Amino acid sequence: MADDLDRDSVENQAKGAGKQAEGRFRNAVGGITGDSEEQLRGKAKELEGKAQRKIGETESDLSDDR
């Protein structure tokens, strides 16, 4: 069970970081092109990634406590 939690933790942290990077990119592209909708999509994706990364960090903390 702890191994599953470790694997999920790493996976969530990696996927979250990827979503954050994608969000920052989309936000920047929207800013350059003047597309406010793309900027909002980018900010939303960045927040989604941040939340997923935090979930992974929490899973890691729970795994460490065992």
WONOR-V302306 format. One record per helix or strand of 3 or more residues. SS is the DSSP state (a for helix, b for strand). FROM is the first residue (numbers start at 0). LEN is the number of residues. If there is no record, write none. Layout:
ss=SS from=FROM len=LEN
ss=SS from=FROM len=LEN
This chain:
ss=a from=1 len=32
ss=a from=35 len=30
